[in-house]
Amino acid sequence: MNCTPLVEGQDEFSVDYDITYDPDGNYRFEGQVVAYGAPNMSYDVEISQILAPSDDKLESRWNPICESPKVRIRNNGSETLTSCVFSYGVSGGAQVTYEWTGELGFLETAEVDLPYEDPALWEGDEDDLVVFDVSVNQPNGMVDEEIRNNSGSSHFHRVPTWSYTDLDDNRLIVWTKNEFNPVGDDCRVVGRRWQCCLGAWLPDSEHHVPRYFSVEPRLLSLYDK
């Protein structure tokens, strides 16, 4: 609740919690009054969170990945953020630079997909603990006035891998017990047969083998060597 019009210009004020007319009122009550002024900086873009790749259990629905990393940024400057530059990469992999454009007002956030095509993101031992580093700078082409929130890193494990050397076509069959389509890395449904009474996908005879599979939404990701 914005109390500014009620207390503006006052050095001291009282807050009356009228419990009598609160249907959810309780004799135990805790509240905070926060006062703040204008933004301290004009240009400040922050790496708020690394969503993927990450071993953070809160983001486990979207991890592991074998595609673009995703981060959340926040504009802490008074000027509308319209562009910034990311530098990022996986340990042992390529370092990439990417320029984001958009429009974020003060304290607004955005989730940004960062293009990354180096196989180091998904190829390798799935037991290895890999590091992803990312930094952001040059808000609107200007110098960032707060560099302490410009970078972040996450630890993650790569996607599981399977290889069936005893099959002539090295086919990968995906079974899912939901109503989501298996989609290949070329963004096409690679094959399906629907059994309506069980609500499950049955294997198709099509021999197209994509680089990896994901199930929309990304409840399951499979990579096939």
N, CA, C and O of each residue as an XYZ file, in Angstrom:
900
protein
N       0.843     -1.191      0.000
C       0.000      0.000      0.000
C       0.882      1.247      0.000
O       1.800      1.352      0.814
N       0.620      2.175     -0.887
C       1.376      3.419     -0.955
C       0.748      4.450     -0.016
O      -0.350      4.947     -0.268
N       1.465      4.765      1.077
C       0.952      5.704      2.084
C       1.432      7.132      1.870
O       1.133      8.008      2.681
N       2.163      7.380      0.804
C       2.790      8.683      0.612
C       1.800      9.841      0.726
O       2.093     10.801      1.439
N       0.633      9.800      0.056
C      -0.289     10.953      0.156
C      -0.781     11.211      1.585
O      -1.183     12.330      1.905
N      -0.753     10.185      2.448
C      -1.274     10.327      3.801
C      -0.239     10.876      4.781
O      -0.604     11.452      5.806
N       1.042     10.705      4.479
C       2.079     11.080      5.456
C       3.089     12.058      4.885
O       4.030     12.443      5.580
N       2.920     12.463      3.656
C       3.902     13.330      3.016
C       4.063     14.639      3.789
O       3.078     15.276      4.165
N       5.311     15.028      4.019
C       5.606     16.272      4.726
C       5.634     16.145      6.226
O       5.924     17.129      6.907
N       5.343     14.963      6.784
C       5.331     14.766      8.229
C       6.629     14.095      8.675
O       7.094     13.142      8.048
N       7.209     14.603      9.765
C       8.405     13.980     10.321
C       8.060     12.721     11.105
O       8.843     11.771     11.124
N       6.909     12.704     11.744
C       6.445     11.550     12.504
C       4.969     11.317     12.196
O       4.226     12.258     11.914
N       4.557     10.059     12.252
C       3.142      9.729     12.039
C       2.842      8.396     12.715
O       3.746      7.612     13.005
N       1.567      8.157     12.957
C       1.095      6.919     13.586
C       0.275      6.128     12.581
O      -0.413      6.694     11.731
N       0.360      4.820     12.693
C      -0.419      3.915     11.842
C      -1.383      3.156     12.739
O      -0.956      2.471     13.667
N      -2.675      3.270     12.474
C      -3.702      2.617     13.283
C      -4.214      1.389     12.541
O      -4.841      1.503     11.487
N      -3.942      0.226     13.097
C      -4.452     -1.022     12.527
C      -5.829     -1.267     13.141
O      -5.946     -1.705     14.286
N      -6.855     -0.979     12.369
C      -8.235     -1.056     12.882
C      -8.705     -2.499     12.812
O      -9.392     -2.891     11.868
N      -8.333     -3.288     13.811
C      -8.609     -4.719     13.792
C     -10.097     -5.028     13.871
O     -10.533     -6.091     13.430
N     -10.882     -4.104     14.432
C     -12.315     -4.350     14.602
C     -13.005     -4.597     13.266
O     -13.946     -5.387     13.186
N     -12.542     -3.929     12.228
C     -13.221     -4.026     10.937
C     -12.445     -4.885      9.934
O     -12.724     -4.864      8.735
N     -11.472     -5.635     10.442
C     -10.706     -6.526      9.578
C     -11.203     -7.955      9.779
O     -10.980     -8.533     10.842
N     -11.883     -8.546      8.768
C     -12.431     -9.903      8.940
C     -11.343    -10.950      9.173
O     -11.617    -12.017      9.721
N     -10.131    -10.654      8.766
C      -9.020    -11.586      8.969
C      -8.092    -11.103     10.082
O      -6.956    -11.568     10.174
N      -8.545    -10.195     10.915
C      -7.697     -9.604     11.944
C      -7.277    -10.600     13.002
O      -7.955    -11.595     13.259
N      -6.148    -10.306     13.604
C      -5.607    -11.166     14.656
C      -4.864    -10.269     15.636
O      -4.305     -9.246     15.241
N      -4.854    -10.645     16.915
C      -4.185     -9.804     17.900
C      -2.674     -9.808     17.708
O      -1.984     -8.925     18.216
N      -2.151    -10.797     16.975
C      -0.732    -10.801     16.649
C      -0.558    -10.135     15.294
O      -1.114    -10.592     14.295
N       0.196     -9.081     15.262
C       0.315     -8.292     14.033
C       1.745     -7.807     13.877
O       2.390     -7.391     14.840
N       2.220     -7.869     12.649
C       3.545     -7.343     12.340
C       3.466     -6.610     11.020
O       2.849     -7.094     10.070
N       4.081     -5.455     10.955
C       4.073     -4.679      9.719
C       5.345     -3.870      9.592
O       6.049     -3.640     10.575
N       5.628     -3.450      8.406
C       6.801     -2.627      8.149
C       6.401     -1.413      7.325
O       5.559     -1.504      6.432
N       7.006     -0.293      7.631
C       6.839      0.920      6.838
C       8.200      1.227      6.218
O       9.185      1.424      6.929
N       8.246      1.266      4.914
C       9.500      1.470      4.200
C       9.468      2.846      3.536
O       8.535      3.176      2.803
N      10.493      3.631      3.805
C      10.613      4.945      3.184
C      11.802      4.941      2.238
O      12.855      4.387      2.554
N      11.634      5.552      1.098
C      12.729      5.591      0.130
C      12.615      6.845     -0.724
O      11.552      7.455     -0.838
N      13.738      7.203     -1.315
C      13.782      8.393     -2.142
C      13.948      8.048     -3.601
O      13.637      6.936     -4.028
N      14.436      8.998     -4.360
C      14.636      8.789     -5.800
C      15.794      7.812     -6.025
O      16.647      7.666     -5.150
N      15.839      7.144     -7.180
C      16.956      6.233     -7.477
C      18.294      6.944     -7.358
O      18.426      8.119     -7.703
N      19.291      6.207     -6.859
C      20.620      6.781     -6.657
C      21.431      6.865     -7.943
O      22.383      7.640     -8.040
N      21.042      6.054     -8.936
C      21.822      5.971    -10.166
C      20.932      6.111    -11.382
O      19.739      5.811    -11.334
N      21.514      6.563    -12.458
C      20.780      6.671    -13.723
C      20.903      5.398    -14.545
O      19.961      4.997    -15.229
N      22.085      4.755    -14.473
C      22.343      3.563    -15.304
C      22.902      2.445    -14.431
O      24.035      2.515    -13.955
N      22.099      1.432    -14.235
C      22.534      0.265    -13.469
C      21.683     -0.931    -13.871
O      20.488     -0.979    -13.577
N      22.303     -1.899    -14.546
C      21.612     -3.132    -14.906
C      22.195     -4.260    -14.062
O      23.412     -4.359    -13.905
N      21.328     -5.109    -13.521
C      21.725     -6.145    -12.568
C      21.405     -7.533    -13.103
O      20.349     -7.749    -13.697
N      22.331     -8.483    -12.888
C      22.022     -9.899    -13.071
C      21.259    -10.333    -11.825
O      21.857    -10.574    -10.777
N      19.956    -10.430    -11.942
C      19.130    -10.748    -10.786
C      19.173    -12.229    -10.449
O      19.218    -12.600     -9.277
N      19.160    -13.088    -11.486
C      19.163    -14.530    -11.238
C      19.567    -15.268    -12.508
O      19.219    -14.860    -13.616
N      20.301    -16.355    -12.332
C      20.584    -17.278    -13.437
C      19.558    -18.404    -13.360
O      19.573    -19.203    -12.423
N      18.678    -18.462    -14.338
C      17.612    -19.449    -14.343
C      18.077    -20.784    -14.910
O      17.661    -21.841    -14.437
N      18.937    -20.739    -15.921
C      19.472    -21.957    -16.542
C      20.738    -21.593    -17.308
O      20.785    -20.546    -17.953
N      21.767    -22.439    -17.249
C      21.829    -23.719    -16.537
C      22.071    -23.514    -15.047
O      22.783    -22.595    -14.641
N      21.475    -24.376    -14.245
C      21.611    -24.212    -12.805
C      21.191    -25.497    -12.101
O      20.295    -26.208    -12.557
N      21.857    -25.783    -10.980
C      21.452    -26.902    -10.126
C      20.517    -26.444     -9.011
O      20.191    -27.224     -8.116
N      20.087    -25.190     -9.059
C      19.158    -24.667     -8.062
C      17.862    -25.467     -8.125
O      17.227    -25.533     -9.178
N      17.467    -26.070     -7.018
C      16.262    -26.905     -7.012
C      15.009    -26.115     -7.367
O      14.052    -26.674     -7.903
N      15.009    -24.810     -7.068
C      13.847    -23.998     -7.416
C      13.675    -23.878     -8.926
O      12.576    -23.601     -9.407
N      14.761    -24.085     -9.676
C      14.698    -23.999    -11.133
C      14.821    -25.368    -11.787
O      15.101    -25.454    -12.983
N      14.616    -26.443    -11.024
C      14.838    -27.785    -11.550
C      13.862    -28.157    -12.663
O      14.153    -29.042    -13.468
N      12.714    -27.497    -12.716
C      11.759    -27.797    -13.783
C      12.336    -27.435    -15.146
O      11.966    -28.041    -16.151
N      13.230    -26.464    -15.194
C      13.775    -25.989    -16.469
C      15.219    -26.450    -16.704
O      15.863    -26.017    -17.659
N      15.714    -27.316    -15.840
C      17.098    -27.772    -15.943
C      17.165    -29.291    -15.851
O      16.275    -29.899    -15.257
N      18.190    -29.926    -16.419
C      19.292    -29.339    -17.186
C      18.835    -28.919    -18.575
O      17.709    -29.216    -18.975
N      19.695    -28.231    -19.311
C      19.335    -27.734    -20.629
C      20.369    -28.175    -21.660
O      21.489    -28.553    -21.314
N      19.982    -28.122    -22.913
C      20.926    -28.306    -24.020
C      20.593    -27.277    -25.090
O      20.609    -27.555    -26.289
N      20.289    -26.069    -24.605
C      20.005    -24.952    -25.503
C      20.405    -23.658    -24.813
O      21.314    -23.658    -23.982
N      19.748    -22.567    -25.140
C      20.180    -21.245    -24.680
C      20.085    -21.082    -23.168
O      19.049    -21.395    -22.581
N      21.156    -20.594    -22.522
C      21.053    -20.191    -21.119
C      20.021    -19.070    -20.956
O      19.736    -18.329    -21.897
N      19.470    -18.963    -19.750
C      18.448    -17.953    -19.491
C      18.771    -17.245    -18.179
O      19.031    -17.895    -17.166
N      18.752    -15.912    -18.199
C      18.995    -15.120    -16.992
C      17.886    -14.092    -16.826
O      17.189    -13.742    -17.778
N      17.738    -13.614    -15.581
C      16.794    -12.526    -15.305
C      17.604    -11.284    -14.962
O      18.494    -11.327    -14.112
N      17.290    -10.176    -15.630
C      17.966     -8.911    -15.352
C      16.969     -7.920    -14.762
O      15.758     -8.060    -14.927
N      17.508     -6.914    -14.069
C      16.666     -5.863    -13.478
C      17.317     -4.507    -13.725
O      18.534     -4.353    -13.627
N      16.491     -3.550    -14.043
C      16.972     -2.186    -14.228
C      16.870     -1.434    -12.912
O      15.770     -1.147    -12.441
N      18.010     -1.113    -12.318
C      18.037     -0.353    -11.061
C      18.308      1.136    -11.278
O      18.450      1.886    -10.312
N      18.380      1.560    -12.518
C      18.642      2.962    -12.818
C      17.370      3.735    -13.103
O      16.339      3.157    -13.447
N      17.454      5.032    -12.958
C      16.279      5.877    -13.201
C      15.929      5.987    -14.679
O      14.773      6.225    -15.029
N      16.931      5.813    -15.552
C      16.682      5.877    -16.990
C      16.124      4.552    -17.498
O      16.538      3.487    -17.040
N      15.201      4.611    -18.429
C      14.658      3.398    -19.038
C      15.777      2.626    -19.727
O      16.525      3.180    -20.532
N      15.884      1.341    -19.401
C      16.927      0.505    -19.997
C      16.462      0.010    -21.357
O      15.424     -0.642    -21.465
N      17.225      0.317    -22.388
C      16.863     -0.111    -23.747
C      17.878     -1.061    -24.358
O      17.589     -1.704    -25.367
N      19.068     -1.160    -23.762
C      20.063     -2.097    -24.292
C      21.124     -2.378    -23.236
O      21.352     -1.576    -22.330
N      21.764     -3.527    -23.373
C      22.907     -3.886    -22.541
C      23.650     -5.009    -23.232
O      23.128     -5.633    -24.156
N      24.877     -5.268    -22.782
C      25.736     -6.248    -23.445
C      26.110     -7.336    -22.444
O      26.573     -7.050    -21.340
N      25.900     -8.601    -22.852
C      26.226     -9.762    -22.020
C      27.518    -10.408    -22.500
O      27.790    -10.455    -23.700
N      28.301    -10.898    -21.568
C      29.444    -11.763    -21.848
C      29.260    -13.017    -20.996
O      29.002    -12.920    -19.796
N      29.392    -14.191    -21.609
C      29.056    -15.409    -20.875
C      29.698    -16.621    -21.534
O      30.169    -16.558    -22.670
N      29.706    -17.720    -20.796
C      30.244    -18.958    -21.325
C      30.299    -20.034    -20.261
O      30.107    -19.775    -19.073
N      30.566    -21.250    -20.715
C      30.699    -22.422    -19.854
C      32.181    -22.707    -19.654
O      32.982    -22.507    -20.567
N      32.544    -23.170    -18.477
C      33.944    -23.491    -18.214
C      34.448    -24.488    -19.246
O      33.850    -25.545    -19.449
N      35.548    -24.144    -19.891
C      36.100    -24.989    -20.939
C      35.471    -24.780    -22.296
O      35.871    -25.421    -23.268
N      34.494    -23.893    -22.383
C      33.803    -23.635    -23.642
C      34.046    -22.225    -24.137
O      34.838    -21.475    -23.566
N      33.350    -21.878    -25.210
C      33.521    -20.563    -25.836
C      32.926    -19.461    -24.961
O      31.943    -19.677    -24.252
N      33.539    -18.272    -25.022
C      33.003    -17.079    -24.382
C      32.294    -16.252    -25.454
O      32.869    -15.967    -26.505
N      31.068    -15.876    -25.190
C      30.199    -15.258    -26.188
C      29.767    -13.881    -25.703
O      29.597    -13.660    -24.504
N      29.591    -12.960    -26.641
C      29.058    -11.624    -26.354
C      27.726    -11.464    -27.076
O      27.596    -11.827    -28.245
N      26.748    -10.921    -26.377
C      25.399    -10.772    -26.948
C      24.810     -9.446    -26.481
O      24.882     -9.110    -25.299
N      24.227     -8.696    -27.415
C      23.578     -7.427    -27.070
C      22.065     -7.611    -27.000
O      21.430     -8.071    -27.949
N      21.511     -7.244    -25.858
C      20.057     -7.302    -25.648
C      19.463     -5.933    -25.882
O      20.055     -4.921    -25.508
N      18.290     -5.895    -26.502
C      17.532     -4.647    -26.653
C      16.107     -4.868    -26.161
O      15.545     -5.951    -26.328
N      15.543     -3.866    -25.572
C      14.182     -3.961    -25.054
C      13.802     -2.659    -24.390
O      14.261     -1.592    -24.797
N      12.961     -2.738    -23.365
C      12.529     -1.529    -22.653
C      12.125     -1.906    -21.239
O      11.107     -2.565    -21.027
N      12.939     -1.478    -20.265
C      12.663     -1.754    -18.860
C      12.704     -0.465    -18.065
O      13.691      0.269    -18.107
N      11.624     -0.188    -17.338
C      11.591      0.956    -16.446
C      12.305      0.648    -15.139
O      12.845     -0.444    -14.963
N      12.308      1.589    -14.243
C      12.976      1.441    -12.947
C      12.422      0.242    -12.190
O      11.214      0.144    -11.970
N      13.313     -0.679    -11.788
C      13.031     -1.901    -11.036
C      12.224     -2.937    -11.823
O      11.778     -3.927    -11.244
N      12.031     -2.737    -13.096
C      11.391     -3.764    -13.910
C      12.402     -4.836    -14.286
O      13.602     -4.573    -14.355
N      11.904     -6.058    -14.530
C      12.775     -7.189    -14.841
C      12.411     -7.798    -16.186
O      11.329     -7.558    -16.721
N      13.332     -8.587    -16.721
C      13.097     -9.306    -17.975
C      13.927    -10.577    -17.961
O      15.036    -10.596    -17.428
N      13.388    -11.643    -18.550
C      14.129    -12.883    -18.725
C      14.725    -12.889    -20.128
O      14.025    -12.661    -21.114
N      16.021    -13.150    -20.201
C      16.752    -13.048    -21.462
C      17.338    -14.405    -21.826
O      18.050    -15.010    -21.024
N      17.042    -14.890    -23.036
C      17.659    -16.089    -23.572
C      18.969    -15.704    -24.250
O      19.001    -14.815    -25.102
N      20.037    -16.373    -23.867
C      21.368    -16.054    -24.378
C      21.800    -17.125    -25.373
O      22.010    -18.272    -24.979
N      21.938    -16.784    -26.645
C      22.330    -17.783    -27.647
C      23.685    -18.398    -27.315
O      24.644    -17.690    -27.008
N      23.749    -19.727    -27.381
C      25.007    -20.417    -27.083
C      25.017    -21.741    -27.827
O      24.170    -22.601    -27.586
N      25.971    -21.905    -28.728
C      26.007    -23.090    -29.584
C      27.201    -23.995    -29.308
O      27.388    -24.991    -30.006
N      28.009    -23.671    -28.308
C      29.150    -24.517    -28.002
C      28.672    -25.818    -27.347
O      27.965    -25.767    -26.341
N      29.042    -26.988    -27.899
C      28.609    -28.265    -27.324
C      29.074    -28.497    -25.899
O      28.588    -29.411    -25.233
N      30.018    -27.677    -25.412
C      30.472    -27.837    -24.026
C      29.315    -27.678    -23.042
O      29.408    -28.127    -21.900
N      28.231    -27.045    -23.475
C      27.067    -26.872    -22.609
C      26.369    -28.199    -22.339
O      25.863    -28.415    -21.238
N      26.336    -29.085    -23.323
C      25.581    -30.327    -23.163
C      26.405    -31.598    -23.390
O      25.977    -32.673    -22.969
N      27.550    -31.514    -24.029
C      28.354    -32.697    -24.283
C      29.415    -32.852    -23.204
O      30.081    -31.888    -22.826
N      29.565    -34.086    -22.710
C      30.544    -34.354    -21.664
C      29.951    -35.219    -20.579
O      28.789    -35.619    -20.651
N      30.747    -35.502    -19.584
C      30.333    -36.362    -18.487
C      29.225    -35.686    -17.687
O      29.392    -34.565    -17.207
N      28.099    -36.372    -17.549
C      26.966    -35.785    -16.827
C      27.230    -35.670    -15.327
O      26.496    -34.974    -14.626
N      28.275    -36.347    -14.821
C      28.614    -36.255    -13.405
C      29.516    -35.066    -13.100
O      29.709    -34.714    -11.937
N      30.063    -34.452    -14.131
C      30.918    -33.289    -13.915
C      30.101    -32.109    -13.410
O      28.985    -31.872    -13.872
N      30.659    -31.376    -12.465
C      30.033    -30.141    -11.999
C      30.626    -28.997    -12.810
O      31.800    -28.659    -12.658
N      29.803    -28.405    -13.674
C      30.254    -27.410    -14.635
C      29.853    -26.017    -14.146
O      28.851    -25.861    -13.448
N      30.638    -25.015    -14.513
C      30.384    -23.636    -14.092
C      29.953    -22.806    -15.295
O      30.562    -22.879    -16.363
N      28.907    -22.022    -15.112
C      28.451    -21.056    -16.111
C      28.644    -19.659    -15.532
O      28.149    -19.350    -14.448
N      29.370    -18.821    -16.270
C      29.626    -17.440    -15.842
C      28.953    -16.469    -16.799
O      28.941    -16.690    -18.010
N      28.394    -15.392    -16.255
C      27.740    -14.381    -17.084
C      27.941    -13.013    -16.444
O      27.923    -12.881    -15.220
N      28.133    -12.007    -17.276
C      28.208    -10.627    -16.806
C      27.455     -9.731    -17.777
O      27.272    -10.081    -18.943
N      27.020     -8.578    -17.294
C      26.277     -7.640    -18.121
C      26.829     -6.247    -17.864
O      27.239     -5.922    -16.750
N      26.835     -5.421    -18.921
C      27.416     -4.092    -18.794
C      26.853     -3.199    -19.896
O      25.998     -3.614    -20.679
N      27.345     -1.981    -19.937
C      26.998     -0.990    -20.953
C      25.485     -0.748    -21.071
O      24.937     -0.852    -22.169
N      24.801     -0.430    -19.965
C      23.375     -0.097    -20.073
C      23.169      1.143    -20.935
O      23.691      2.218    -20.639
N      22.405      0.974    -21.996
C      22.171      2.060    -22.964
C      23.473      2.610    -23.535
O      23.539      3.773    -23.934
N      24.508      1.774    -23.574
C      25.801      2.209    -24.089
C      26.597      3.068    -23.127
O      27.634      3.618    -23.498
N      26.118      3.192    -21.886
C      26.765      4.041    -20.887
C      27.541      3.179    -19.896
O      27.442      1.953    -19.918
N      28.317      3.834    -19.023
C      29.050      3.143    -17.972
C      28.076      2.757    -16.858
O      27.311      3.590    -16.372
N      28.114      1.479    -16.460
C      27.270      1.029    -15.355
C      27.792      1.622    -14.049
O      28.981      1.522    -13.746
N      26.895      2.241    -13.279
C      27.302      2.951    -12.072
C      27.414      2.053    -10.840
O      27.851      2.510     -9.784
N      27.030      0.797    -10.961
C      27.154     -0.151     -9.847
C      27.615     -1.493    -10.416
O      26.813     -2.274    -10.928
N      28.924     -1.743    -10.317
C      29.494     -2.929    -10.966
C      29.382     -4.178    -10.098
O      29.635     -5.281    -10.582
N      29.011     -4.032     -8.829
C      28.985     -5.198     -7.933
C      27.848     -6.161     -8.248
O      27.885     -7.310     -7.808
N      26.836     -5.724     -9.000
C      25.732     -6.627     -9.335
C      25.712     -6.994    -10.819
O      24.683     -7.404    -11.355
N      26.859     -6.842    -11.469
C      26.907     -7.047    -12.922
C      27.208     -8.475    -13.339
O      27.091     -8.804    -14.520
N      27.590     -9.324    -12.411
C      28.010    -10.664    -12.810
C      27.432    -11.716    -11.880
O      26.982    -11.425    -10.772
N      27.458    -12.953    -12.370
C      26.983    -14.077    -11.577
C      27.504    -15.369    -12.164
O      27.980    -15.402    -13.299
N      27.412    -16.434    -11.386
C      27.830    -17.743    -11.860
C      26.928    -18.807    -11.255
O      26.341    -18.608    -10.191
N      26.824    -19.926    -11.934
C      26.016    -21.039    -11.448
C      26.761    -22.342    -11.695
O      27.593    -22.434    -12.597
N      26.454    -23.344    -10.884
C      26.974    -24.688    -11.080
C      25.847    -25.578    -11.602
O      24.690    -25.424    -11.211
N      26.193    -26.492    -12.472
C      25.165    -27.359    -13.038
C      25.779    -28.658    -13.522
O      26.992    -28.764    -13.704
N      24.906    -29.655    -13.728
C      25.292    -30.918    -14.350
C      24.680    -30.982    -15.749
O      23.562    -30.520    -15.974
N      25.416    -31.547    -16.657
C      24.921    -31.660    -18.038
C      23.767    -32.653    -18.111
O      23.515    -33.422    -17.183
N      23.073    -32.609    -19.252
C      21.956    -33.532    -19.475
C      22.470    -34.966    -19.531
O      23.588    -35.197    -19.993
N      21.673    -35.940    -19.069
C      22.078    -37.343    -19.208
C      22.209    -37.724    -20.684
O      21.507    -37.179    -21.535
N      23.102    -38.651    -20.977
C      23.303    -39.109    -22.355
C      23.171    -40.625    -22.405
O      23.531    -41.336    -21.466
N      22.639    -41.099    -23.536
C      22.512    -42.534    -23.772
C      22.995    -42.856    -25.177
O      22.828    -42.046    -26.089
N      23.584    -44.014    -25.361
C      23.978    -44.483    -26.683
C      23.736    -45.984    -26.737
O      24.222    -46.733    -25.889
N      22.973    -46.420    -27.750
C      22.619    -47.826    -27.888
C      23.369    -48.405    -29.079
O      22.887    -48.349    -30.211
N      24.538    -48.954    -28.824
C      25.389    -49.421    -29.915
C      24.894    -50.721    -30.533
O      25.356    -51.103    -31.608
N      23.954    -51.414    -29.870
C      23.474    -52.687    -30.414
C      22.318    -52.506    -31.382
O      21.819    -53.489    -31.930
N      21.875    -51.253    -31.609
C      20.811    -50.991    -32.560
C      21.401    -50.487    -33.867
O      22.316    -49.663    -33.875
N      20.866    -50.994    -34.973
C      21.398    -50.613    -36.271
C      21.245    -49.120    -36.520
O      22.150    -48.489    -37.068
N      20.106    -48.543    -36.123
C      19.849    -47.134    -36.423
C      20.071    -46.230    -35.217
O      19.833    -45.024    -35.281
N      20.543    -46.840    -34.084
C      20.794    -46.051    -32.873
C      19.588    -45.173    -32.528
O      19.731    -43.997    -32.193
N      18.404    -45.770    -32.617
C      17.169    -45.029    -32.427
C      16.912    -44.725    -30.960
O      17.194    -45.554    -30.094
N      16.384    -43.557    -30.678
C      15.996    -43.170    -29.329
C      14.481    -43.062    -29.289
O      13.891    -42.298    -30.053
N      13.848    -43.821    -28.405
C      12.387    -43.838    -28.287
C      11.999    -43.108    -27.010
O      12.510    -43.418    -25.934
N      11.115    -42.157    -27.124
C      10.694    -41.341    -25.991
C       9.280    -41.733    -25.585
O       8.363    -41.717    -26.406
N       9.112    -42.079    -24.330
C       7.792    -42.360    -23.777
C       7.463    -41.251    -22.783
O       8.266    -40.954    -21.899
N       6.304    -40.644    -22.919
C       5.869    -39.642    -21.940
C       4.427    -39.922    -21.558
O       3.602    -40.231    -22.418
N       4.120    -39.816    -20.276
C       2.754    -40.020    -19.811
C       2.099    -38.671    -19.565
O       1.777    -38.317    -18.431
N       1.912    -37.941    -20.627
C       1.233    -36.651    -20.561
C       0.772    -36.313    -21.973
O       0.869    -37.141    -22.879
N       0.281    -35.121    -22.153
C      -0.246    -34.743    -23.452
C       0.668    -33.779    -24.170
O       0.195    -32.964    -24.961
N       1.974    -33.847    -23.916
C       2.918    -32.932    -24.527
C       3.637    -33.611    -25.676
O       3.911    -34.810    -25.632
N       3.935    -32.843    -26.694
C       4.591    -33.379    -27.880
C       6.095    -33.467    -27.688
O       6.710    -32.515    -27.208
N       6.711    -34.611    -28.061
C       8.176    -34.644    -28.107
C       8.663    -33.838    -29.309
O       8.217    -34.061    -30.435
N       9.578    -32.900    -29.065
C      10.045    -31.990    -30.105
C      11.549    -32.108    -30.234
O      12.257    -32.135    -29.227
N      12.053    -32.179    -31.474
C      13.487    -32.288    -31.703
C      14.141    -30.931    -31.765
O      13.481    -29.899    -31.639
N      15.473    -30.940    -31.965
C      16.210    -29.685    -31.971
C      15.889    -28.834    -33.187
O      16.254    -27.659    -33.227
N      15.203    -29.412    -34.193
C      14.771    -28.612    -35.336
C      13.351    -28.095    -35.129
O      12.720    -27.605    -36.065
N      12.848    -28.208    -33.888
C      11.526    -27.661    -33.501
C      10.383    -28.297    -34.266
O       9.364    -27.648    -34.502
N      10.530    -29.555    -34.659
C       9.434    -30.281    -35.290
C       9.033    -31.444    -34.384
O       9.866    -32.039    -33.701
N       7.735    -31.751    -34.396
C       7.302    -32.975    -33.735
C       7.880    -34.132    -34.534
O       7.602    -34.254    -35.727
N       8.676    -34.979    -33.903
C       9.436    -35.964    -34.653
C       8.688    -37.276    -34.845
O       9.193    -38.176    -35.515
N       7.526    -37.399    -34.284
C       6.757    -38.614    -34.486
C       5.909    -38.913    -33.276
O       6.336    -38.689    -32.144
N       4.700    -39.422    -33.502
C       3.846    -39.700    -32.365
C       2.791    -40.730    -32.740
O       2.425    -40.870    -33.907
N       2.321    -41.432    -31.753
C       1.161    -42.301    -31.909
C       0.409    -42.231    -30.597
O       0.972    -42.542    -29.547
N      -0.833    -41.837    -30.633
C      -1.579    -41.506    -29.419
C      -2.482    -42.650    -29.010
O      -3.263    -43.158    -29.814
N      -2.372    -43.050    -27.763
C      -3.252    -44.064    -27.196
C      -4.148    -43.374    -26.186
O      -3.752    -43.172    -25.039
N      -5.354    -43.011    -26.603
C      -6.181    -42.092    -25.828
C      -6.601    -42.667    -24.483
O      -6.791    -41.915    -23.526
N      -6.749    -43.972    -24.392
C      -7.263    -44.518    -23.145
C      -6.234    -44.452    -22.015
O      -6.611    -44.418    -20.844
N      -4.930    -44.435    -22.351
C      -3.890    -44.388    -21.335
C      -3.273    -43.008    -21.193
O      -2.632    -42.716    -20.184
N      -3.459    -42.158    -22.192
C      -2.839    -40.848    -22.161
C      -1.337    -40.938    -22.231
O      -0.635    -40.262    -21.478
N      -0.830    -41.771    -23.132
C       0.616    -41.952    -23.244
C       1.009    -41.940    -24.709
O       0.229    -42.326    -25.580
N       2.228    -41.493    -24.966
C       2.765    -41.559    -26.320
C       3.392    -42.921    -26.548
O       4.156    -43.407    -25.714
N       3.067    -43.544    -27.686
C       3.676    -44.813    -28.051
C       4.782    -44.569    -29.062
O       4.717    -43.602    -29.821
N       5.802    -45.430    -29.089
C       6.906    -45.214    -30.026
C       6.453    -45.311    -31.468
O       5.609    -46.139    -31.810
N       7.013    -44.465    -32.308
C       6.722    -44.458    -33.728
C       7.832    -45.199    -34.461
O       8.919    -45.399    -33.919
N       7.560    -45.596    -35.669
C       8.553    -46.335    -36.447
C       9.471    -45.407    -37.224
O      10.402    -45.871    -37.883
N       9.219    -44.074    -37.157
C      10.057    -43.147    -37.898
C      11.481    -43.163    -37.350
O      11.672    -43.214    -36.135
N      12.480    -43.121    -38.226
C      13.870    -43.288    -37.827
C      14.606    -41.975    -37.707
O      15.831    -41.976    -37.584
N      13.907    -40.854    -37.739
C      14.580    -39.571    -37.597
C      15.129    -39.441    -36.179
O      14.372    -39.571    -35.217
N      16.426    -39.188    -36.030
C      17.046    -39.051    -34.718
C      17.592    -37.639    -34.572
O      18.631    -37.339    -35.160
N      16.951    -36.767    -33.827
C      17.450    -35.400    -33.644
C      18.623    -35.373    -32.676
O      18.950    -36.381    -32.048
N      19.238    -34.232    -32.565
C      20.386    -34.068    -31.683
C      19.983    -34.224    -30.229
O      20.731    -34.806    -29.444
N      18.825    -33.719    -29.857
C      18.324    -33.929    -28.510
C      16.814    -33.851    -28.546
O      16.232    -33.336    -29.500
N      16.188    -34.357    -27.514
C      14.748    -34.273    -27.358
C      14.423    -33.391    -26.168
O      15.166    -33.353    -25.186
N      13.314    -32.686    -26.262
C      12.735    -32.082    -25.067
C      11.237    -32.281    -25.153
O      10.679    -32.423    -26.241
N      10.592    -32.291    -24.000
C       9.145    -32.458    -23.939
C       8.554    -31.156    -23.450
O       8.965    -30.642    -22.410
N       7.599    -30.615    -24.178
C       7.023    -29.324    -23.835
C       5.882    -29.488    -22.840
O       5.048    -30.373    -23.033
N       5.801    -28.658    -21.760
C       6.894    -27.807    -21.324
C       8.033    -28.650    -20.827
O       7.863    -29.860    -20.681
N       9.188    -28.080    -20.558
C      10.403    -28.849    -20.409
C      10.443    -29.653    -19.119
O      11.264    -29.394    -18.239
N       9.551    -30.629    -19.012
C       9.553    -31.511    -17.864
C      10.617    -32.591    -18.029
O      11.027    -33.218    -17.052
N      11.068    -32.810    -19.278
C      12.047    -33.849    -19.556
C      12.905    -33.400    -20.714
O      12.378    -32.899    -21.708
N      14.183    -33.561    -20.619
C      15.097    -33.278    -21.706
C      16.001    -34.480    -21.915
O      16.565    -35.012    -20.960
N      16.137    -34.907    -23.159
C      16.978    -36.039    -23.492
C      17.939    -35.639    -24.590
O      17.546    -34.980    -25.553
N      19.189    -36.029    -24.455
C      20.179    -35.782    -25.498
C      20.690    -37.128    -25.998
O      21.023    -38.001    -25.196
N      20.754    -37.301    -27.307
C      21.183    -38.565    -27.884
C      22.476    -38.355    -28.656
O      22.528    -37.555    -29.590
N      23.521    -39.080    -28.261
C      24.780    -39.033    -28.995
C      24.665    -39.766    -30.316
O      25.634    -39.830    -31.072
